Amino acid sequence: MTYEQDSYASHAKHIDGIENSLERLEKQQSIDYWRHERMYNLLLPLIKEKHRWLTVGDGMGTDANWLMKKGL
């Protein structure tokens, strides 16, 4: 197996496990949800409608999705 093939296989295996881990962000009674909400709420004073945001290092898109839910 080449390096590229091994890399693609490793990424595919990793991504297969991520789908189920995103469910934790939907459980509003969880500590993880509470922790993320506290972090995101720090952005509220900075958020202005019609501004554009670039989320860097947002591997699963959770930050971008939160911003979109706030209307950005």
mmJSON file of the N, C-alpha and C atoms, coordinates in Angstrom:
{"data_MODEL":{"atom_site":{
"group_PDB":["ATOM","ATOM","ATOM","ATOM","ATOM","ATOM","ATOM","ATOM","ATOM","ATOM","ATOM","ATOM","ATOM","ATOM","ATOM","ATOM","ATOM","ATOM","ATOM","ATOM","ATOM","ATOM","ATOM","ATOM","ATOM","ATOM","ATOM","ATOM","ATOM","ATOM","ATOM","ATOM","ATOM","ATOM","ATOM","ATOM","ATOM","ATOM","ATOM","ATOM","ATOM","ATOM","ATOM","ATOM","ATOM","ATOM","ATOM","ATOM","ATOM","ATOM","ATOM","ATOM","ATOM","ATOM","ATOM","ATOM","ATOM","ATOM","ATOM","ATOM","ATOM","ATOM","ATOM","ATOM","ATOM","ATOM","ATOM","ATOM","ATOM","ATOM","ATOM","ATOM","ATOM","ATOM","ATOM","ATOM","ATOM","ATOM","ATOM","ATOM","ATOM","ATOM","ATOM","ATOM","ATOM","ATOM","ATOM","ATOM","ATOM","ATOM","ATOM","ATOM","ATOM","ATOM","ATOM","ATOM","ATOM","ATOM","ATOM","ATOM","ATOM","ATOM","ATOM","ATOM","ATOM","ATOM","ATOM","ATOM","ATOM","ATOM","ATOM","ATOM","ATOM","ATOM","ATOM","ATOM","ATOM","ATOM","ATOM","ATOM","ATOM","ATOM","ATOM","ATOM","ATOM","ATOM","ATOM","ATOM","ATOM","ATOM","ATOM","ATOM","ATOM","ATOM","ATOM","ATOM","ATOM","ATOM","ATOM","ATOM","ATOM","ATOM","ATOM","ATOM","ATOM","ATOM","ATOM","ATOM","ATOM","ATOM","ATOM","ATOM","ATOM","ATOM","ATOM","ATOM","ATOM","ATOM","ATOM","ATOM","ATOM","ATOM","ATOM","ATOM","ATOM","ATOM","ATOM","ATOM","ATOM","ATOM","ATOM","ATOM","ATOM","ATOM","ATOM","ATOM","ATOM","ATOM","ATOM","ATOM","ATOM","ATOM","ATOM","ATOM","ATOM","ATOM","ATOM","ATOM","ATOM","ATOM","ATOM","ATOM","ATOM","ATOM","ATOM","ATOM","ATOM","ATOM","ATOM","ATOM","ATOM","ATOM","ATOM","ATOM","ATOM","ATOM","ATOM","ATOM","ATOM","ATOM","ATOM","ATOM","ATOM","ATOM","ATOM","ATOM"],
"id":[1,2,3,4,5,6,7,8,9,10,11,12,13,14,15,16,17,18,19,20,21,22,23,24,25,26,27,28,29,30,31,32,33,34,35,36,37,38,39,40,41,42,43,44,45,46,47,48,49,50,51,52,53,54,55,56,57,58,59,60,61,62,63,64,65,66,67,68,69,70,71,72,73,74,75,76,77,78,79,80,81,82,83,84,85,86,87,88,89,90,91,92,93,94,95,96,97,98,99,100,101,102,103,104,105,106,107,108,109,110,111,112,113,114,115,116,117,118,119,120,121,122,123,124,125,126,127,128,129,130,131,132,133,134,135,136,137,138,139,140,141,142,143,144,145,146,147,148,149,150,151,152,153,154,155,156,157,158,159,160,161,162,163,164,165,166,167,168,169,170,171,172,173,174,175,176,177,178,179,180,181,182,183,184,185,186,187,188,189,190,191,192,193,194,195,196,197,198,199,200,201,202,203,204,205,206,207,208,209,210,211,212,213,214,215,216],
"type_symbol":["N","C","C","N","C","C","N","C","C","N","C","C","N","C","C","N","C","C","N","C","C","N","C","C","N","C","C","N","C","C","N","C","C","N","C","C","N","C","C","N","C","C","N","C","C","N","C","C","N","C","C","N","C","C","N","C","C","N","C","C","N","C","C","N","C","C","N","C","C","N","C","C","N","C","C","N","C","C","N","C","C","N","C","C","N","C","C","N","C","C","N","C","C","N","C","C","N","C","C","N","C","C","N","C","C","N","C","C","N","C","C","N","C","C","N","C","C","N","C","C","N","C","C","N","C","C","N","C","C","N","C","C","N","C","C","N","C","C","N","C","C","N","C","C","N","C","C","N","C","C","N","C","C","N","C","C","N","C","C","N","C","C","N","C","C","N","C","C","N","C","C","N","C","C","N","C","C","N","C","C","N","C","C","N","C","C","N","C","C","N","C","C","N","C","C","N","C","C","N","C","C","N","C","C","N","C","C","N","C","C","N","C","C","N","C","C"],
"label_atom_id":["N","CA","C","N","CA","C","N","CA","C","N","CA","C","N","CA","C","N","CA","C","N","CA","C","N","CA","C","N","CA","C","N","CA","C","N","CA","C","N","CA","C","N","CA","C","N","CA","C","N","CA","C","N","CA","C","N","CA","C","N","CA","C","N","CA","C","N","CA","C","N","CA","C","N","CA","C","N","CA","C","N","CA","C","N","CA","C","N","CA","C","N","CA","C","N","CA","C","N","CA","C","N","CA","C","N","CA","C","N","CA","C","N","CA","C","N","CA","C","N","CA","C","N","CA","C","N","CA","C","N","CA","C","N","CA","C","N","CA","C","N","CA","C","N","CA","C","N","CA","C","N","CA","C","N","CA","C","N","CA","C","N","CA","C","N","CA","C","N","CA","C","N","CA","C","N","CA","C","N","CA","C","N","CA","C","N","CA","C","N","CA","C","N","CA","C","N","CA","C","N","CA","C","N","CA","C","N","CA","C","N","CA","C","N","CA","C","N","CA","C","N","CA","C","N","CA","C","N","CA","C","N","CA","C","N","CA","C","N","CA","C","N","CA","C","N","CA","C","N","CA","C"],
"label_alt_id":[null,null,null,null,null,null,null,null,null,null,null,null,null,null,null,null,null,null,null,null,null,null,null,null,null,null,null,null,null,null,null,null,null,null,null,null,null,null,null,null,null,null,null,null,null,null,null,null,null,null,null,null,null,null,null,null,null,null,null,null,null,null,null,null,null,null,null,null,null,null,null,null,null,null,null,null,null,null,null,null,null,null,null,null,null,null,null,null,null,null,null,null,null,null,null,null,null,null,null,null,null,null,null,null,null,null,null,null,null,null,null,null,null,null,null,null,null,null,null,null,null,null,null,null,null,null,null,null,null,null,null,null,null,null,null,null,null,null,null,null,null,null,null,null,null,null,null,null,null,null,null,null,null,null,null,null,null,null,null,null,null,null,null,null,null,null,null,null,null,null,null,null,null,null,null,null,null,null,null,null,null,null,null,null,null,null,null,null,null,null,null,null,null,null,null,null,null,null,null,null,null,null,null,null,null,null,null,null,null,null,null,null,null,null,null,null],
"label_comp_id":["MET","MET","MET","THR","THR","THR","TYR","TYR","TYR","GLU","GLU","GLU","GLN","GLN","GLN","ASP","ASP","ASP","SER","SER","SER","TYR","TYR","TYR","ALA","ALA","ALA","SER","SER","SER","HIS","HIS","HIS","ALA","ALA","ALA","LYS","LYS","LYS","HIS","HIS","HIS","ILE","ILE","ILE","ASP","ASP","ASP","GLY","GLY","GLY","ILE","ILE","ILE","GLU","GLU","GLU","ASN","ASN","ASN","SER","SER","SER","LEU","LEU","LEU","GLU","GLU","GLU","ARG","ARG","ARG","LEU","LEU","LEU","GLU","GLU","GLU","LYS","LYS","LYS","GLN","GLN","GLN","GLN","GLN","GLN","SER","SER","SER","ILE","ILE","ILE","ASP","ASP","ASP","TYR","TYR","TYR","TRP","TRP","TRP","ARG","ARG","ARG","HIS","HIS","HIS","GLU","GLU","GLU","ARG","ARG","ARG","MET","MET","MET","TYR","TYR","TYR","ASN","ASN","ASN","LEU","LEU","LEU","LEU","LEU","LEU","LEU","LEU","LEU","PRO","PRO","PRO","LEU","LEU","LEU","ILE","ILE","ILE","LYS","LYS","LYS","GLU","GLU","GLU","LYS","LYS","LYS","HIS","HIS","HIS","ARG","ARG","ARG","TRP","TRP","TRP","LEU","LEU","LEU","THR","THR","THR","VAL","VAL","VAL","GLY","GLY","GLY","ASP","ASP","ASP","GLY","GLY","GLY","MET","MET","MET","GLY","GLY","GLY","THR","THR","THR","ASP","ASP","ASP","ALA","ALA","ALA","ASN","ASN","ASN","TRP","TRP","TRP","LEU","LEU","LEU","MET","MET","MET","LYS","LYS","LYS","LYS","LYS","LYS","GLY","GLY","GLY","LEU","LEU","LEU"],
"label_asym_id":["A","A","A","A","A","A","A","A","A","A","A","A","A","A","A","A","A","A","A","A","A","A","A","A","A","A","A","A","A","A","A","A","A","A","A","A","A","A","A","A","A","A","A","A","A","A","A","A","A","A","A","A","A","A","A","A","A","A","A","A","A","A","A","A","A","A","A","A","A","A","A","A","A","A","A","A","A","A","A","A","A","A","A","A","A","A","A","A","A","A","A","A","A","A","A","A","A","A","A","A","A","A","A","A","A","A","A","A","A","A","A","A","A","A","A","A","A","A","A","A","A","A","A","A","A","A","A","A","A","A","A","A","A","A","A","A","A","A","A","A","A","A","A","A","A","A","A","A","A","A","A","A","A","A","A","A","A","A","A","A","A","A","A","A","A","A","A","A","A","A","A","A","A","A","A","A","A","A","A","A","A","A","A","A","A","A","A","A","A","A","A","A","A","A","A","A","A","A","A","A","A","A","A","A","A","A","A","A","A","A","A","A","A","A","A","A"],
"label_entity_id":["1","1","1","1","1","1","1","1","1","1","1","1","1","1","1","1","1","1","1","1","1","1","1","1","1","1","1","1","1","1","1","1","1","1","1","1","1","1","1","1","1","1","1","1","1","1","1","1","1","1","1","1","1","1","1","1","1","1","1","1","1","1","1","1","1","1","1","1","1","1","1","1","1","1","1","1","1","1","1","1","1","1","1","1","1","1","1","1","1","1","1","1","1","1","1","1","1","1","1","1","1","1","1","1","1","1","1","1","1","1","1","1","1","1","1","1","1","1","1","1","1","1","1","1","1","1","1","1","1","1","1","1","1","1","1","1","1","1","1","1","1","1","1","1","1","1","1","1","1","1","1","1","1","1","1","1","1","1","1","1","1","1","1","1","1","1","1","1","1","1","1","1","1","1","1","1","1","1","1","1","1","1","1","1","1","1","1","1","1","1","1","1","1","1","1","1","1","1","1","1","1","1","1","1","1","1","1","1","1","1","1","1","1","1","1","1"],
"label_seq_id":[1,1,1,2,2,2,3,3,3,4,4,4,5,5,5,6,6,6,7,7,7,8,8,8,9,9,9,10,10,10,11,11,11,12,12,12,13,13,13,14,14,14,15,15,15,16,16,16,17,17,17,18,18,18,19,19,19,20,20,20,21,21,21,22,22,22,23,23,23,24,24,24,25,25,25,26,26,26,27,27,27,28,28,28,29,29,29,30,30,30,31,31,31,32,32,32,33,33,33,34,34,34,35,35,35,36,36,36,37,37,37,38,38,38,39,39,39,40,40,40,41,41,41,42,42,42,43,43,43,44,44,44,45,45,45,46,46,46,47,47,47,48,48,48,49,49,49,50,50,50,51,51,51,52,52,52,53,53,53,54,54,54,55,55,55,56,56,56,57,57,57,58,58,58,59,59,59,60,60,60,61,61,61,62,62,62,63,63,63,64,64,64,65,65,65,66,66,66,67,67,67,68,68,68,69,69,69,70,70,70,71,71,71,72,72,72],
"pdbx_PDB_ins_code":[null,null,null,null,null,null,null,null,null,null,null,null,null,null,null,null,null,null,null,null,null,null,null,null,null,null,null,null,null,null,null,null,null,null,null,null,null,null,null,null,null,null,null,null,null,null,null,null,null,null,null,null,null,null,null,null,null,null,null,null,null,null,null,null,null,null,null,null,null,null,null,null,null,null,null,null,null,null,null,null,null,null,null,null,null,null,null,null,null,null,null,null,null,null,null,null,null,null,null,null,null,null,null,null,null,null,null,null,null,null,null,null,null,null,null,null,null,null,null,null,null,null,null,null,null,null,null,null,null,null,null,null,null,null,null,null,null,null,null,null,null,null,null,null,null,null,null,null,null,null,null,null,null,null,null,null,null,null,null,null,null,null,null,null,null,null,null,null,null,null,null,null,null,null,null,null,null,null,null,null,null,null,null,null,null,null,null,null,null,null,null,null,null,null,null,null,null,null,null,null,null,null,null,null,null,null,null,null,null,null,null,null,null,null,null,null],
"Cartn_x":[0.86,0.0,0.904,0.593,1.388,1.038,1.862,1.605,0.253,-0.037,-1.298,-2.495,-2.406,-3.505,-3.703,-2.595,-2.663,-3.269,-2.879,-3.404,-4.914,-5.359,-6.791,-7.574,-7.021,-7.695,-7.791,-6.724,-6.735,-7.757,-7.833,-8.807,-10.238,-10.467,-11.809,-12.223,-11.305,-11.598,-11.903,-11.135,-11.346,-12.713,-13.062,-14.327,-15.525,-15.383,-16.483,-16.87,-15.912,-16.195,-16.705,-16.534,-16.929,-18.444,-19.125,-20.574,-21.283,-20.989,-21.655,-21.226,-20.013,-19.542,-20.232,-20.781,-21.473,-22.808,-23.346,-24.619,-24.512,-23.326,-23.134,-23.445,-23.273,-23.521,-25.005,-25.833,-27.277,-27.956,-27.265,-27.833,-27.683,-28.723,-28.647,-28.479,-28.657,-28.478,-27.088,-26.209,-24.88,-23.885,-22.847,-21.784,-21.069,-20.899,-20.217,-20.996,-22.315,-23.146,-23.015,-23.084,-22.965,-21.622,-20.548,-19.21,-19.097,-19.586,-19.534,-20.398,-21.56,-22.454,-21.808,-21.113,-20.403,-19.327,-18.594,-17.55,-18.166,-19.196,-19.823,-20.487,-21.07,-21.746,-20.791,-19.502,-18.518,-18.455,-18.893,-18.892,-20.076,-21.121,-22.353,-22.14,-21.312,-21.114,-20.404,-19.704,-18.959,-19.764,-20.861,-21.641,-22.489,-22.332,-23.157,-23.762,-24.996,-25.624,-24.88,-24.892,-24.277,-22.755,-22.147,-20.701,-20.38,-19.182,-18.747,-17.745,-17.824,-16.916,-16.226,-14.964,-14.205,-13.798,-14.232,-13.86,-12.642,-11.547,-10.283,-10.093,-9.736,-9.548,-10.857,-11.905,-13.247,-13.489,-12.775,-12.756,-14.103,-15.044,-16.358,-17.443,-17.094,-18.071,-18.988,-18.679,-19.573,-19.599,-18.451,-18.409,-19.197,-18.98,-19.692,-21.199,-21.611,-23.045,-23.651,-22.928,-23.439,-23.631,-22.651,-22.764,-23.943,-24.138,-25.259,-26.592,-26.683,-27.92,-28.206,-27.163,-27.329,-27.62,-27.774,-28.158,-27.01,-25.833,-24.681,-24.336],
"Cartn_y":[-1.178,0.0,1.238,2.195,3.42,4.33,5.336,6.308,6.985,7.379,8.062,7.169,5.907,4.976,4.774,4.648,4.483,5.722,6.892,8.14,8.251,7.964,8.024,7.015,5.825,4.806,5.252,5.858,6.344,7.452,8.372,9.462,8.924,7.98,7.402,6.721,6.002,5.332,6.354,7.433,8.487,9.141,9.467,10.161,9.265,7.968,7.051,7.164,7.411,7.524,8.88,9.882,11.247,11.431,10.816,11.017,10.832,9.77,9.506,10.488,11.006,11.924,13.282,13.616,14.899,14.912,13.752,13.68,14.319,14.323,14.89,16.381,17.051,18.488,18.819,17.828,18.048,17.797,17.161,16.859,18.086,18.885,20.167,20.039,18.876,18.686,18.148,18.048,17.484,18.57,18.144,19.067,19.611,18.772,19.218,20.339,20.208,21.257,22.547,22.429,23.584,24.285,23.495,24.06,24.805,24.19,24.85,26.114,26.037,27.201,28.365,28.074,29.131,29.777,28.963,29.507,30.348,29.805,30.518,31.814,31.818,33.023,34.197,33.922,35.007,35.787,35.179,35.849,36.793,36.617,37.38,38.89,39.516,40.964,41.357,40.418,40.71,40.475,39.773,39.383,40.554,40.844,41.854,41.186,41.51,40.934,41.383,40.522,40.756,40.788,40.429,40.264,38.848,38.678,37.347,36.808,35.529,34.867,33.719,33.526,32.378,31.587,30.355,29.522,28.703,28.903,28.226,27.1,25.939,24.797,24.192,24.421,23.935,22.632,21.597,20.338,19.694,19.852,19.224,20.234,21.495,22.51,22.947,22.585,22.928,24.427,25.085,26.535,27.255,26.846,27.46,27.252,26.071,25.8,26.659,26.869,27.717,29.143,29.651,31.001,31.095,30.061,30.071,30.08,29.354,29.352,30.729,31.535,32.893,33.889,33.383,34.236,34.802,34.281,34.777,33.855],
"Cartn_z":[0.0,0.0,0.0,-0.863,-0.92,0.254,0.44,1.51,1.305,0.058,-0.238,0.066,-0.329,-0.071,1.427,2.135,3.588,4.248,3.756,4.304,4.075,2.848,2.551,3.393,3.564,4.371,5.828,6.34,7.726,7.913,6.949,7.039,6.967,6.082,5.955,7.257,7.87,9.136,10.229,10.248,11.246,11.069,9.847,9.566,9.87,9.681,10.016,11.485,12.357,13.782,14.201,13.365,13.721,13.7,12.761,12.639,13.968,14.661,15.934,17.012,16.921,17.954,17.857,16.705,16.566,17.301,17.578,18.299,19.677,20.248,21.591,21.609,20.474,20.424,20.366,20.086,20.024,21.365,22.277,23.592,24.486,24.558,25.253,26.757,27.305,28.743,29.089,28.092,28.348,28.768,29.441,29.849,28.622,27.6,26.387,25.704,25.632,25.04,25.852,27.153,28.05,27.848,27.759,27.582,26.253,25.183,23.877,23.867,24.461,24.488,25.232,26.321,27.063,26.198,25.45,24.574,23.459,22.824,21.713,22.163,23.346,23.829,24.009,24.137,24.204,22.895,21.811,20.509,20.322,21.106,20.888,20.792,21.65,21.508,20.208,19.596,18.369,17.104,17.254,16.081,15.598,14.348,13.68,12.449,12.176,10.992,9.747,8.764,7.461,7.5,8.614,8.636,8.196,7.68,7.259,8.264,8.486,9.41,8.689,9.024,8.551,9.78,9.854,10.995,10.593,11.302,11.009,12.02,11.541,12.428,12.888,12.129,12.465,11.704,12.102,11.362,11.126,12.03,11.879,11.529,11.432,11.065,12.184,13.414,14.52,14.783,14.67,14.887,13.793,12.558,11.435,11.564,11.976,12.142,13.233,14.322,15.395,14.885,14.146,13.592,12.622,11.822,10.882,11.62,12.733,13.528,14.112,14.297,14.817,13.698,12.477,11.365,10.564,10.744,9.984,8.847],
"occupancy":[1.0,1.0,1.0,1.0,1.0,1.0,1.0,1.0,1.0,1.0,1.0,1.0,1.0,1.0,1.0,1.0,1.0,1.0,1.0,1.0,1.0,1.0,1.0,1.0,1.0,1.0,1.0,1.0,1.0,1.0,1.0,1.0,1.0,1.0,1.0,1.0,1.0,1.0,1.0,1.0,1.0,1.0,1.0,1.0,1.0,1.0,1.0,1.0,1.0,1.0,1.0,1.0,1.0,1.0,1.0,1.0,1.0,1.0,1.0,1.0,1.0,1.0,1.0,1.0,1.0,1.0,1.0,1.0,1.0,1.0,1.0,1.0,1.0,1.0,1.0,1.0,1.0,1.0,1.0,1.0,1.0,1.0,1.0,1.0,1.0,1.0,1.0,1.0,1.0,1.0,1.0,1.0,1.0,1.0,1.0,1.0,1.0,1.0,1.0,1.0,1.0,1.0,1.0,1.0,1.0,1.0,1.0,1.0,1.0,1.0,1.0,1.0,1.0,1.0,1.0,1.0,1.0,1.0,1.0,1.0,1.0,1.0,1.0,1.0,1.0,1.0,1.0,1.0,1.0,1.0,1.0,1.0,1.0,1.0,1.0,1.0,1.0,1.0,1.0,1.0,1.0,1.0,1.0,1.0,1.0,1.0,1.0,1.0,1.0,1.0,1.0,1.0,1.0,1.0,1.0,1.0,1.0,1.0,1.0,1.0,1.0,1.0,1.0,1.0,1.0,1.0,1.0,1.0,1.0,1.0,1.0,1.0,1.0,1.0,1.0,1.0,1.0,1.0,1.0,1.0,1.0,1.0,1.0,1.0,1.0,1.0,1.0,1.0,1.0,1.0,1.0,1.0,1.0,1.0,1.0,1.0,1.0,1.0,1.0,1.0,1.0,1.0,1.0,1.0,1.0,1.0,1.0,1.0,1.0,1.0,1.0,1.0,1.0,1.0,1.0,1.0],
"B_iso_or_equiv":[0.0,0.0,0.0,0.0,0.0,0.0,0.0,0.0,0.0,0.0,0.0,0.0,0.0,0.0,0.0,0.0,0.0,0.0,0.0,0.0,0.0,0.0,0.0,0.0,0.0,0.0,0.0,0.0,0.0,0.0,0.0,0.0,0.0,0.0,0.0,0.0,0.0,0.0,0.0,0.0,0.0,0.0,0.0,0.0,0.0,0.0,0.0,0.0,0.0,0.0,0.0,0.0,0.0,0.0,0.0,0.0,0.0,0.0,0.0,0.0,0.0,0.0,0.0,0.0,0.0,0.0,0.0,0.0,0.0,0.0,0.0,0.0,0.0,0.0,0.0,0.0,0.0,0.0,0.0,0.0,0.0,0.0,0.0,0.0,0.0,0.0,0.0,0.0,0.0,0.0,0.0,0.0,0.0,0.0,0.0,0.0,0.0,0.0,0.0,0.0,0.0,0.0,0.0,0.0,0.0,0.0,0.0,0.0,0.0,0.0,0.0,0.0,0.0,0.0,0.0,0.0,0.0,0.0,0.0,0.0,0.0,0.0,0.0,0.0,0.0,0.0,0.0,0.0,0.0,0.0,0.0,0.0,0.0,0.0,0.0,0.0,0.0,0.0,0.0,0.0,0.0,0.0,0.0,0.0,0.0,0.0,0.0,0.0,0.0,0.0,0.0,0.0,0.0,0.0,0.0,0.0,0.0,0.0,0.0,0.0,0.0,0.0,0.0,0.0,0.0,0.0,0.0,0.0,0.0,0.0,0.0,0.0,0.0,0.0,0.0,0.0,0.0,0.0,0.0,0.0,0.0,0.0,0.0,0.0,0.0,0.0,0.0,0.0,0.0,0.0,0.0,0.0,0.0,0.0,0.0,0.0,0.0,0.0,0.0,0.0,0.0,0.0,0.0,0.0,0.0,0.0,0.0,0.0,0.0,0.0,0.0,0.0,0.0,0.0,0.0,0.0],
"pdbx_formal_charge":[null,null,null,null,null,null,null,null,null,null,null,null,null,null,null,null,null,null,null,null,null,null,null,null,null,null,null,null,null,null,null,null,null,null,null,null,null,null,null,null,null,null,null,null,null,null,null,null,null,null,null,null,null,null,null,null,null,null,null,null,null,null,null,null,null,null,null,null,null,null,null,null,null,null,null,null,null,null,null,null,null,null,null,null,null,null,null,null,null,null,null,null,null,null,null,null,null,null,null,null,null,null,null,null,null,null,null,null,null,null,null,null,null,null,null,null,null,null,null,null,null,null,null,null,null,null,null,null,null,null,null,null,null,null,null,null,null,null,null,null,null,null,null,null,null,null,null,null,null,null,null,null,null,null,null,null,null,null,null,null,null,null,null,null,null,null,null,null,null,null,null,null,null,null,null,null,null,null,null,null,null,null,null,null,null,null,null,null,null,null,null,null,null,null,null,null,null,null,null,null,null,null,null,null,null,null,null,null,null,null,null,null,null,null,null,null],
"auth_seq_id":[1,1,1,2,2,2,3,3,3,4,4,4,5,5,5,6,6,6,7,7,7,8,8,8,9,9,9,10,10,10,11,11,11,12,12,12,13,13,13,14,14,14,15,15,15,16,16,16,17,17,17,18,18,18,19,19,19,20,20,20,21,21,21,22,22,22,23,23,23,24,24,24,25,25,25,26,26,26,27,27,27,28,28,28,29,29,29,30,30,30,31,31,31,32,32,32,33,33,33,34,34,34,35,35,35,36,36,36,37,37,37,38,38,38,39,39,39,40,40,40,41,41,41,42,42,42,43,43,43,44,44,44,45,45,45,46,46,46,47,47,47,48,48,48,49,49,49,50,50,50,51,51,51,52,52,52,53,53,53,54,54,54,55,55,55,56,56,56,57,57,57,58,58,58,59,59,59,60,60,60,61,61,61,62,62,62,63,63,63,64,64,64,65,65,65,66,66,66,67,67,67,68,68,68,69,69,69,70,70,70,71,71,71,72,72,72],
"auth_comp_id":["MET","MET","MET","THR","THR","THR","TYR","TYR","TYR","GLU","GLU","GLU","GLN","GLN","GLN","ASP","ASP","ASP","SER","SER","SER","TYR","TYR","TYR","ALA","ALA","ALA","SER","SER","SER","HIS","HIS","HIS","ALA","ALA","ALA","LYS","LYS","LYS","HIS","HIS","HIS","ILE","ILE","ILE","ASP","ASP","ASP","GLY","GLY","GLY","ILE","ILE","ILE","GLU","GLU","GLU","ASN","ASN","ASN","SER","SER","SER","LEU","LEU","LEU","GLU","GLU","GLU","ARG","ARG","ARG","LEU","LEU","LEU","GLU","GLU","GLU","LYS","LYS","LYS","GLN","GLN","GLN","GLN","GLN","GLN","SER","SER","SER","ILE","ILE","ILE","ASP","ASP","ASP","TYR","TYR","TYR","TRP","TRP","TRP","ARG","ARG","ARG","HIS","HIS","HIS","GLU","GLU","GLU","ARG","ARG","ARG","MET","MET","MET","TYR","TYR","TYR","ASN","ASN","ASN","LEU","LEU","LEU","LEU","LEU","LEU","LEU","LEU","LEU","PRO","PRO","PRO","LEU","LEU","LEU","ILE","ILE","ILE","LYS","LYS","LYS","GLU","GLU","GLU","LYS","LYS","LYS","HIS","HIS","HIS","ARG","ARG","ARG","TRP","TRP","TRP","LEU","LEU","LEU","THR","THR","THR","VAL","VAL","VAL","GLY","GLY","GLY","ASP","ASP","ASP","GLY","GLY","GLY","MET","MET","MET","GLY","GLY","GLY","THR","THR","THR","ASP","ASP","ASP","ALA","ALA","ALA","ASN","ASN","ASN","TRP","TRP","TRP","LEU","LEU","LEU","MET","MET","MET","LYS","LYS","LYS","LYS","LYS","LYS","GLY","GLY","GLY","LEU","LEU","LEU"],
"auth_asym_id":["A","A","A","A","A","A","A","A","A","A","A","A","A","A","A","A","A","A","A","A","A","A","A","A","A","A","A","A","A","A","A","A","A","A","A","A","A","A","A","A","A","A","A","A","A","A","A","A","A","A","A","A","A","A","A","A","A","A","A","A","A","A","A","A","A","A","A","A","A","A","A","A","A","A","A","A","A","A","A","A","A","A","A","A","A","A","A","A","A","A","A","A","A","A","A","A","A","A","A","A","A","A","A","A","A","A","A","A","A","A","A","A","A","A","A","A","A","A","A","A","A","A","A","A","A","A","A","A","A","A","A","A","A","A","A","A","A","A","A","A","A","A","A","A","A","A","A","A","A","A","A","A","A","A","A","A","A","A","A","A","A","A","A","A","A","A","A","A","A","A","A","A","A","A","A","A","A","A","A","A","A","A","A","A","A","A","A","A","A","A","A","A","A","A","A","A","A","A","A","A","A","A","A","A","A","A","A","A","A","A","A","A","A","A","A","A"],
"auth_atom_id":["N","CA","C","N","CA","C","N","CA","C","N","CA","C","N","CA","C","N","CA","C","N","CA","C","N","CA","C","N","CA","C","N","CA","C","N","CA","C","N","CA","C","N","CA","C","N","CA","C","N","CA","C","N","CA","C","N","CA","C","N","CA","C","N","CA","C","N","CA","C","N","CA","C","N","CA","C","N","CA","C","N","CA","C","N","CA","C","N","CA","C","N","CA","C","N","CA","C","N","CA","C","N","CA","C","N","CA","C","N","CA","C","N","CA","C","N","CA","C","N","CA","C","N","CA","C","N","CA","C","N","CA","C","N","CA","C","N","CA","C","N","CA","C","N","CA","C","N","CA","C","N","CA","C","N","CA","C","N","CA","C","N","CA","C","N","CA","C","N","CA","C","N","CA","C","N","CA","C","N","CA","C","N","CA","C","N","CA","C","N","CA","C","N","CA","C","N","CA","C","N","CA","C","N","CA","C","N","CA","C","N","CA","C","N","CA","C","N","CA","C","N","CA","C","N","CA","C","N","CA","C","N","CA","C","N","CA","C","N","CA","C","N","CA","C","N","CA","C","N","CA","C"],
"pdbx_PDB_model_num":[1,1,1,1,1,1,1,1,1,1,1,1,1,1,1,1,1,1,1,1,1,1,1,1,1,1,1,1,1,1,1,1,1,1,1,1,1,1,1,1,1,1,1,1,1,1,1,1,1,1,1,1,1,1,1,1,1,1,1,1,1,1,1,1,1,1,1,1,1,1,1,1,1,1,1,1,1,1,1,1,1,1,1,1,1,1,1,1,1,1,1,1,1,1,1,1,1,1,1,1,1,1,1,1,1,1,1,1,1,1,1,1,1,1,1,1,1,1,1,1,1,1,1,1,1,1,1,1,1,1,1,1,1,1,1,1,1,1,1,1,1,1,1,1,1,1,1,1,1,1,1,1,1,1,1,1,1,1,1,1,1,1,1,1,1,1,1,1,1,1,1,1,1,1,1,1,1,1,1,1,1,1,1,1,1,1,1,1,1,1,1,1,1,1,1,1,1,1,1,1,1,1,1,1,1,1,1,1,1,1,1,1,1,1,1,1]
}}}
